Amino acid sequence: MTAPTPFPIREQMFWLTSERGIYWENEKALIVADLHFGKTGHFRKNGIGVPHAVYKEDLQRMVNLISLFKPKKLIAVGDLFHSADNLELNLFSKIRSDFAEMELILVKGNHDVLADNWYEKNKIELIFGKYTLGDFNFVHDPTEMSENNKRFYFSGHLHPAVTISGMGKQSLSFPCFYFTENSAILPAFSKFSGMAKVKKKKDNRIFAIVEQSLIEIGI
């Protein structure tokens, strides 16, 4: 992982990482979206041979970010998990116990369908709809943002990606952070996920994640 990129928002300091998370320095909070833990196990359970190593890599990146920043709080803006309980989530529970003193707040996404007592057992605080902290709101789906609200929004759900074109009509798409004046859409933390293309607009900022680097597009 390259050095995090500073990104001040409303007199608060945030750090963007090539590991697909944002660290909020003032609140000692790590912000992530669309981790889809257990997705590879779900596919294997349904006869599709996705390697278990894909899931372990995502978990290791999460551990790396927690070890680097030592956050007091982790805020997941939806889809922390992918579907029903499976054996892969036992490994998540083990890692959760290793960081038991860290608050884990989940703004429930459309894939977060585990039983309520499972979240409780793993010390996960469930938020339905919107979580507010200071001047910032956290929602899963960007369509849930209110234009009349003066707070800044963080969301996920879309799995944003930007296309970079080269010579010979070749192009590649990369996951990205997508910022407007009043909002941020985070890339999917899971590398085993689809992507939705976004385009650079005049007043927006896009940071593409290219291997282990962050590259701002169109500056």
N, C-alpha and C positions, 0 to 999 in steps of 0.2 A: 504494500500500500504506500502510495506517495504521501507527502505531507498534506494534511487537510487544508482546504482553501477557506480563508475567512470571508464571511458574508454577513455584514451587519444589517439588521432589520429593526427599525423603530427603536434605535438606541440600545438594542440588545445584540450580543455577539453570537453568531452561529458559525459552525464549521462544517463545510461540505466534505464528504469523503468519497474516494473512489470505490469504497466498499458499500456504497448505496445507502448510507445513513447520514443524518445530520446531528451534530452535537450542539446543544444549546448551553453555552457556557454559563450564563447567568443563573440558570435553574439547575445546572448539573444534570441535564436530561438528554437522553439519546432518543432520536425520533426516527422511526422506520415504518415501512409500509409493505403490505403484500408479501409476507414471508412464505406463506403457503406451506408451513411445516407439515409433514406427513403426506405431501402430494405424491412423492415417488412411491411410497408404500401403498397409497390408494390405487395407483396405476398397476403396480405389481399384483395387488389383490384381485384386480380385474383382468389379469392375464397379459399385461403389457410390461415387458421386461426392462423397466427403467432402472439403471444401477443405483444401489443404495448409496454409493459414494457421492452422488449428486446432492443428496440430503445432508450427508455428513460435512460436505464442503460448505454449504450454507450455514449450518450450525457453527462450524469453526470460524467463519467470518464474523458471526455474531459474538462469539466468545472473544475474538481478537479485538473487536470494537469496545466491548465492555472492559476488557483488560487495559486497553489504551486510555480510555477516557475516565474509567471508574465512575460512571454515573450513579446518582442516587435514585434516578427514575428512568424507566424505559417506557416510551409512549409509542404504541403500535397503532397506526391509523388504519386499522382494518386488515382482515384476512391474515391474521397471525397463523391460523391453521387452514387446512384445505377442505377437510370434510370430516367424516366420522372417525372415531378413535381407531388407531391401528398400532401395531407393535413399534413403529418408528417413534411414536410419541413418548414411549418409555425413556428414550434417550434424551428427549427434550426435558422431561421431568427431572432426570438426573442433573442436567445442567442447571435447571431452574433452582434446584436445591443447593447447588454450589454458589449461587448468587442470591440467597434467600433474603438478604437484607435490602436488596434493591427493589423498589416499588416497580410493579409491572402493570401498566394501564393499557387496556385494550378497548379502543373504539370499535365496537363490533361491526364486522364487515359481512357481506353476503355469504362468505364461505365459512364463517365462524359458527358452526352448528353443533359443537360439542355440548354435552349436558352441563347445566349450570354447576353441578357439584364437582365436575372435572376442573373447571376454572377455579373454583373455591379451593379445592385440594392443592392446586399448584400456585396459590397465592396470586391470582390474576384478578385485578379489579375490572369488572365489565362496565363499559359506558355505552348506553344506547343513544345513538343520534350524534350528540355534540359534546365534546369535552372542552372546557374553557380554563385557561391558565393565564392570568394577567391580560395583556392585550392580544392574546392569540387564541384562536379556535382550532380545534382538531376534529375533522370529519373524515369518513371513509370515502364517500363519493363526492367529487367536485360539484355535482349538480345540487348538493345540499348547502352550498355556500349562499349566504344572503347578501345581496348587493347593498342592502340598507344597513348592514352591520359594519361598524367602524373597525372591528378587529381584523387582524391578519389571519388568513386561513392556511392550514396545512392539510393536505389530503393525499390519497393514493388512488387505487382502483383502476386507473387507466393504463398503468404500465407504460408511461410515455417513452418514446424513442425518437431520435432525430436521424435523418438520412444525410450522409455526407457523400457528395459526388466527386469522382476523380476523372482522370483522363480516359478516353475510350468508352464513354457512357457507362462506366462502372460506378457502382454506388454500394455503400454499406450502411446498415442501420445500427445505432448504438443506444442503449438505455440512457436516460438523461434526467436531470433535475430541470423542471420547467417553472419559471418564476414570472408572475405578473406583478403589478404594483401592489396588490393586496392579497396575493395567494402564492402558494408553492405546491406543485404536484410532485411527489417523490417517485423515483423509479421503483419498480418491483425489487424487493430485496432478493427474492428467489431468482436464481439464474435459469430455473426450469419453468419459464413462463413466457407467454406471448407478449407482444409489444404493439402499442398503438402509436402511429406516427404523428408527431406534432411539427409545426412549422414556426420558424422565427418570425415574430411580428415586431413592429417598430419599437415599442416600449417594453418588450419582454426580454428575459435573459434565459439562455439555455446552456447548461453545462453537460456535455456529453461524457460518458464514462467509456474511455477507450483503453482496454486492458487495465492497467493499474494507474491510469492518469485521468485527470479531469481537464477537459478542453472547453473553453467558452466559445460558443458558436456565434459568428456574425458580429464580432466586435470591431 
